[in-house]
Amino acid sequence: MAGTTALGKYRLLNSLGSGSNAEVFLAQPLQHPDFRVVVKRIHDHVVTHPKFRQLFEAEVRSMANFNHPYAVQLLEAAVDDPIGPCLVMEYVPGITLEDLLAKHRRLPPERVGRLLACFCQALQAAHDAGIVHRDLKPSNLMVLNADTERETLKVMDFGFAGFAAKPHIQLAELTGHGPIYAIGTPGYVSPEMVRGDRVDSRSDLYSVGVILYEMLTGRLPFNYDYQDKLLAAHIKESPPKFTKIGRGDVPPMVEAVVQLALCKYPNERQQSARELAMMFGQALGDDYWEAAMPEGWEPMAVAEDDGDAPPPAQVTRASIDPYHVTHEFEAFMPERLAAAKLRGFVEDFGGQVLTSEPGVIRMRLGVPNGYKEAKEGSGLLGWFAARRPSVPRGQEPIELELQMDKPDPGQPRLCVVAAFRPLKDYPPKDQNHWHERCDKLHMALRQYLGA
């Protein structure tokens, strides 16, 4: 992408990194070649989301109504740009908190308090504007003038951080074989997001608590390599006391503020970013909140959102292939619980999971023992090598493809499209009976997923 132009006026210079939703480029405004901006190009797999345009425009409106000195500012955006949907942000020279911690490992409480005040000033303004970040982590925090007395902090990815990529249920979760690795940064996720509860601004405060724990101790509160254990720890385990991990030099009152932010339920934590920053300052006998107050800044008016009504469940018969049956429905449960339920469905119906990719799971049901499919392009020898055990009429194997989307990362709502097809080696003989079988499987699937 380097050398191409975004929005007709920003030349992309080089990539600054790539995340789950987008790739970020340093760019040069053509009319102001001495300046720099950041262009965030949304990944193609996110753009294929059926409600991408609606969600993208809602997030842009949200960011347009949020401008704060301690947050990276959105300059403009385009959904139909030739290079793809993209956002143009201010360029902030500095290093991420992730890099700063890699350099120093841990920071003195007073320094943490000053950075926290800037952090919470931005969070409080965002929460007052109805914006929940949902993806706070050290790599989303930019430290300016690092290691100087003028050190401050800016929060990145406000607004678009909440866009939900397609849910990914790992193959090991469906088969029970192999480890389940952590995806992205689950070390900072709140318990309510793991449980699938409704998420509000206090979810961000839990993530701040994790970041504070890391800044003060040099490690995360929960250190697990596997996603299932890590997510379970957020729900069930208490973070280790600082003295137990050799960090007894942190004042107990400071630790108490951090541990309060890490409570498992939102009502048990601090109730606002302002309260969290002020409690941290009081524990150190200083008012970092007041010292970080940006002069002359006033919040902008917030545009009202019209809401988004869920689509009704429906069933569709493919017009081209009479044996292709598609059902659409919604399931209200978190992804991890859906993974366990789908595994039970696969086992109970003699299924075999073929692939599991972000947003798509492919499986076969009722395949006879010993079946071996001929590979494409294998020729006559491949055809003879393939095994095709016989099956009783009316019990032909079924291919099932599940397409899943999660429109709102703060809600345990999965939009599911279930597509049923026959295996090419076992064409069904009775169309009506075939549709009855698919409909029964659809109803069973809905029951497993609580739809």
C-alpha positions in Angstrom: 0.0 0.0 0.0 3.0 2.3 0.4 2.9 5.0 -2.2 -0.8 4.9 -2.8 -3.1 7.8 -1.9 -6.0 7.8 0.6 -9.0 10.1 0.2 -7.2 11.7 -2.7 -4.9 13.7 -0.5 -2.8 11.5 1.8 0.2 9.6 0.4 0.9 6.5 2.4 4.6 6.3 3.4 5.0 3.1 5.4 3.2 0.7 7.6 3.2 1.3 11.4 1.6 -2.0 12.3 -1.4 -4.2 11.8 -4.1 -5.3 14.2 -7.2 -7.5 14.1 -9.3 -4.8 12.5 -7.0 -2.5 10.5 -3.5 -1.7 9.3 -2.0 1.7 10.3 0.1 3.7 7.9 2.2 6.9 8.4 1.0 9.3 5.7 1.9 12.6 4.2 -0.8 15.3 3.3 -0.1 16.2 -0.4 -0.8 19.9 0.3 1.3 20.0 3.5 4.3 17.7 2.8 6.0 18.7 6.0 3.2 17.3 8.2 2.3 13.7 9.0 -0.9 11.9 9.8 -2.0 8.3 10.4 -4.2 6.5 8.0 -6.0 3.4 9.3 -7.1 1.1 6.5 -9.8 -1.4 7.6 -9.0 -5.0 6.8 -11.0 -6.8 4.1 -12.4 -9.4 6.4 -14.0 -6.7 8.6 -15.5 -5.0 5.5 -17.4 -8.1 4.6 -19.4 -7.8 7.8 -23.1 -7.5 6.7 -23.6 -4.4 8.7 -20.1 -2.9 8.2 -21.3 0.3 6.6 -23.8 1.0 9.3 -21.4 0.3 12.1 -18.5 2.2 10.4 -20.6 5.3 10.0 -21.9 5.1 13.6 -18.4 4.8 14.9 -17.2 7.8 12.8 -20.1 9.9 14.1 -19.2 8.8 17.6 -15.5 9.9 17.1 -16.5 13.1 15.4 -18.3 14.1 18.6 -15.3 13.3 20.8 -12.3 15.5 20.8 -10.0 15.5 23.9 -6.4 16.6 24.5 -5.5 13.2 25.9 -7.1 11.2 23.0 -5.8 10.8 19.4 -8.1 12.8 17.2 -10.0 11.7 14.2 -9.5 14.1 11.3 -11.7 12.5 8.6 -12.9 9.2 7.2 -14.2 7.6 4.0 -16.1 4.3 3.6 -15.8 4.2 -0.2 -12.2 5.2 -0.8 -10.4 3.4 -3.6 -7.9 1.9 -1.1 -10.9 0.7 1.0 -12.6 2.1 4.1 -10.2 4.2 6.1 -9.9 6.7 8.9 -7.4 9.6 9.1 -6.0 10.3 12.6 -3.6 12.8 14.0 0.0 11.5 14.2 1.4 11.4 17.7 5.2 11.2 18.0 6.0 9.0 21.0 6.2 5.4 22.1 3.4 3.1 23.3 3.1 2.3 26.9 3.8 -1.3 25.8 7.2 -0.3 24.6 7.8 1.9 27.6 7.1 -1.1 29.9 9.4 -3.3 27.8 12.1 -0.8 28.4 11.6 -0.2 32.2 9.5 -3.3 33.1 7.7 -1.4 36.0 7.2 2.3 36.9 7.3 4.1 40.3 3.8 4.8 41.7 4.1 8.6 41.4 4.9 8.3 37.7 2.0 5.8 37.3 -0.3 8.3 39.0 0.6 11.1 36.6 0.1 9.0 33.5 -3.1 7.5 35.0 -4.6 11.0 35.5 -4.2 11.8 31.8 -5.6 8.4 30.9 -8.6 8.8 33.1 -9.3 12.4 31.9 -9.7 11.0 28.4 -11.8 8.0 29.6 -14.1 10.2 31.7 -14.7 12.5 28.8 -15.4 9.5 26.5 -17.7 7.8 29.0 -19.6 11.1 29.5 -20.1 11.2 25.7 -21.4 7.6 25.7 -18.3 6.0 24.3 -16.9 2.8 25.8 -13.5 1.8 24.5 -13.6 -1.9 25.1 -10.1 -2.6 24.0 -7.8 -0.8 26.4 -4.3 -2.1 26.6 -0.7 -0.7 26.7 -0.3 -0.9 22.9 -3.3 1.5 22.6 -1.8 4.1 24.9 0.8 6.5 23.4 3.3 8.1 25.8 4.5 11.6 24.7 7.8 13.0 26.0 8.6 9.7 27.6 11.2 9.8 30.5 10.9 13.6 30.9 9.1 15.9 33.3 6.6 16.7 30.5 5.5 13.1 30.1 1.8 12.8 29.1 -0.4 10.1 27.5 -2.9 9.9 24.7 -5.5 7.1 24.2 -5.7 5.6 20.8 -8.5 3.8 18.9 -11.4 5.5 20.6 -14.6 4.8 18.7 -13.5 2.2 16.3 -12.0 -0.1 18.9 -15.4 -1.3 19.7 -16.1 -2.6 16.2 -16.6 -6.4 16.4 -14.7 -8.6 14.1 -16.2 -11.9 13.2 -16.3 -14.3 16.2 -13.6 -17.0 16.1 -14.3 -20.3 17.8 -11.1 -22.2 17.6 -11.0 -25.7 16.2 -9.7 -27.1 19.5 -12.8 -25.8 21.2 -15.0 -27.8 18.9 -13.1 -31.0 18.8 -11.5 -31.2 22.3 -8.1 -31.8 20.8 -5.2 -29.5 21.0 -4.5 -26.3 23.1 -6.7 -23.3 23.0 -4.4 -20.3 22.5 -5.2 -16.8 23.6 -6.2 -14.6 20.6 -5.5 -10.9 20.6 -5.1 -9.4 24.1 -7.5 -11.3 26.4 -5.3 -10.4 29.4 -7.1 -7.1 29.7 -10.7 -8.1 29.1 -13.3 -7.5 31.8 -15.1 -10.4 33.5 -18.5 -9.2 32.2 -17.2 -9.4 28.6 -16.1 -13.0 29.2 -19.4 -13.8 30.9 -21.4 -12.1 28.1 -23.0 -9.6 30.5 -24.0 -6.2 29.4 -20.9 -3.9 29.1 -20.7 -0.3 30.2 -18.0 2.2 31.1 -17.0 0.3 34.2 -15.7 -2.5 31.9 -13.0 0.0 30.8 -12.1 0.6 34.5 -11.3 -3.1 34.9 -8.9 -2.9 31.9 -7.3 0.1 33.5 -6.9 -1.9 36.7 -5.1 -4.6 34.7 -2.8 -2.0 33.1 -2.1 -0.4 36.6 -1.2 -3.8 38.0 1.2 -4.3 35.1 2.8 -0.9 35.4 3.4 -1.3 39.1 4.5 -4.9 39.2 5.9 -5.6 35.8 3.5 -8.5 35.1 -0.1 -9.2 34.4 -2.4 -10.3 37.2 -3.1 -13.6 35.4 -0.3 -15.3 33.5 -1.7 -18.2 31.4 -0.7 -19.3 27.9 -4.1 -20.7 27.1 -7.2 -18.7 26.4 -9.6 -20.9 28.4 -7.6 -20.7 31.6 -6.9 -16.9 31.2 -10.6 -16.1 30.6 -11.6 -18.3 33.5 -9.1 -16.5 35.8 -10.7 -13.1 35.0 -14.1 -14.6 36.2 -13.0 -16.7 39.2 -9.5 -16.0 40.4 -8.3 -13.1 42.7 -5.2 -11.3 41.4 -2.1 -12.1 43.5 -1.2 -9.7 46.3 1.8 -7.6 45.4 3.8 -9.0 48.4 3.3 -12.6 47.0 5.0 -11.6 43.7 7.9 -9.7 45.3 6.5 -6.2 44.9 6.0 -5.2 48.5 7.6 -1.8 47.9 4.3 -0.5 46.4 2.3 1.3 49.1 -0.6 -0.8 50.4 -3.2 1.9 49.8 -2.1 2.1 46.1 -2.5 -1.6 45.8 -5.9 -1.4 47.4 -7.0 1.0 44.6 -5.8 -1.4 41.9 -7.4 -4.4 43.5 -10.7 -2.5 43.8 -10.6 -1.8 40.1 -10.1 -5.5 39.5 -13.3 -6.6 41.2 -15.3 -9.2 39.3 -18.5 -7.2 39.1 -18.9 -3.6 37.9 -20.9 -2.5 41.1 -17.9 -3.5 43.2 -15.4 -1.3 41.4 -14.8 2.4 41.3 -17.8 3.9 39.4 -16.0 6.3 37.2 -12.6 7.1 35.7 -12.5 10.3 37.8 -13.1 8.3 41.0 -10.3 5.9 40.1 -7.7 8.6 39.4 -8.7 10.6 42.5 -8.5 7.5 44.7 -5.0 6.7 43.3 -3.9 10.2 44.0 -5.2 10.2 47.5 -3.4 7.0 48.2 -0.1 8.8 47.4 -1.2 12.1 49.0 -1.4 14.1 45.8 -4.1 15.4 43.4 -2.9 14.1 40.0 -6.5 14.5 38.6 -6.6 18.2 39.1 -3.0 18.6 37.9 -3.8 16.9 34.6 -7.0 18.8 33.9 -6.7 20.2 30.4 -7.2 24.0 30.3 -9.9 25.4 28.2 -11.3 22.1 27.0 -15.1 21.7 26.9 -17.0 18.6 25.9 -18.9 18.6 22.5 -22.6 17.8 22.2 -23.3 14.1 21.6 -25.3 13.1 18.5 -28.2 10.7 19.4 -28.1 7.2 18.0 -31.3 5.9 16.4 -30.6 2.3 17.6 -30.4 -0.9 15.7 -33.4 -3.3 15.8 -32.3 -7.0 15.4 -33.4 -8.7 12.2 -36.2 -11.3 12.5 -35.3 -15.0 12.2 -36.0 -16.3 8.8 -35.5 -19.4 6.6 -34.5 -19.3 2.9 -34.6 -21.9 0.2 -31.9 -21.6 -2.4 -33.5 -21.1 -5.8 -30.6 -22.6 -7.8 -29.9 -25.7 -5.7 -33.2 -27.2 -4.3 -31.1 -29.2 -1.8 -29.3 -26.1 -0.4 -31.2 -25.0 2.8 -30.3 -21.9 4.7 -31.7 -20.8 8.1 -30.9 -17.5 9.9 -31.4 -16.9 13.6 -29.8 -15.2 16.6 -28.2 -16.8 19.7 -27.9 -14.9 22.9 -24.8 -16.2 24.7 -21.1 -15.4 24.9 -18.7 -17.0 22.3 -17.0 -19.3 24.8 -20.4 -20.8 25.9 -21.4 -21.1 22.2 -18.2 -23.0 21.6 -19.1 -25.6 24.3 -22.7 -25.9 23.0 -21.5 -26.4 19.4 -19.1 -29.1 20.6 -22.0 -30.9 22.2 -24.0 -30.6 19.0 -21.2 -32.0 16.9 -20.6 -35.0 19.3 -24.3 -35.8 19.7 -25.0 -35.8 16.0 -21.9 -37.7 14.9 -20.3 -34.7 13.4 -16.9 -34.0 12.1 -15.5 -30.4 12.2 -13.5 -29.6 9.0 -12.4 -26.0 9.5 -13.1 -23.1 11.9 -12.1 -19.7 10.7 -13.1 -16.2 11.9 -16.9 -16.1 11.3 -17.1 -19.5 9.6 -17.3 -23.1 10.8 -17.6 -26.0 8.4 -18.6 -29.5 9.5 -20.2 -32.8 8.3 -22.9 -34.8 10.0 -23.6 -38.5 9.6 -20.6 -39.4 7.5 -20.2 -43.2 7.5 -17.0 -44.8 8.9 -14.3 -45.3 6.4 -15.5 -42.5 4.0 -12.6 -41.0 2.1 -13.2 -38.1 -0.2 -11.5 -37.9 -3.6 -9.2 -34.9 -3.9 -9.8 -32.4 -6.6 -7.6 -32.9 -9.6 -6.5 -36.4 -8.5 -7.7 -38.0 -11.7 -8.9 -41.5 -12.2 -6.5 -43.0 -9.7 -7.7 -40.6 -7.0 -11.3 -41.6 -7.8 -10.5 -45.3 -7.3 -8.6 -44.5 -4.1 -11.6 -42.7 -2.6 -13.9 -44.9 -0.5 -17.6 -44.5 -0.6 -19.3 -46.7 1.9 -23.0 -47.1 1.4 -25.6 -45.4 3.6 -29.4 -46.2 4.0 -31.7 -44.1 1.8 -32.8 -41.0 3.7 -29.7 -40.9 5.9 -27.3 -39.2 3.5 -24.5 -37.2 5.1 -25.0 -33.4 5.5 -22.5 -30.6 5.1 -23.2 -27.7 7.5 -21.6 -24.3 7.3 -22.2 -21.8 10.1 -21.6 -18.2 9.3 -21.5 -16.0 12.5 -21.3 -12.3 13.2 -21.3 -10.4 16.5 -22.6 -6.9 15.7 -22.0 -5.5 19.2 -18.9 -6.6 21.2 -20.7 -5.5 24.4 -23.6 -7.8 23.9 -23.8 -11.7 23.9 -25.7 -11.7 20.6 -24.5 -13.9 17.7 -26.2 -13.7 14.3 -26.0 -17.1 12.8 -26.6 -18.3 9.2 -26.8 -22.1 9.0 -26.4 -23.5 5.4 -27.1 -27.2 4.8 -25.9 -29.0 1.7 -25.6 -32.7 0.7 -22.2 -34.3 0.1 -21.5 -34.6 -3.6 -20.9 -38.3 -3.2 -24.3 -38.9 -1.5 -27.0 -37.0 -3.4 -30.3 -37.3 -1.6 -33.2 -39.0 -3.5 -36.2 -37.3 -1.8 -36.2 -33.5 -1.7 -39.1 -33.2 0.8 -37.5 -35.7 3.2 -34.1 -33.9 2.8 -35.7 -30.6 3.8 -37.4 -32.2 6.8 -34.0 -33.5 8.0 -32.4 -30.1 7.6 -35.2 -28.4 9.4 -34.9 -30.8 12.3 -31.2 -30.2 12.5 -31.8 -26.5 12.4 -34.2 -26.7 15.3 -31.8 -28.9 17.3 -29.0 -26.4 16.6 -31.2 -23.6 17.8 -31.9 -25.5 21.0 -28.2 -26.1 21.7 -27.5 -22.4 21.2 -30.5 -21.3 23.2 -32.0 -19.5 20.3 
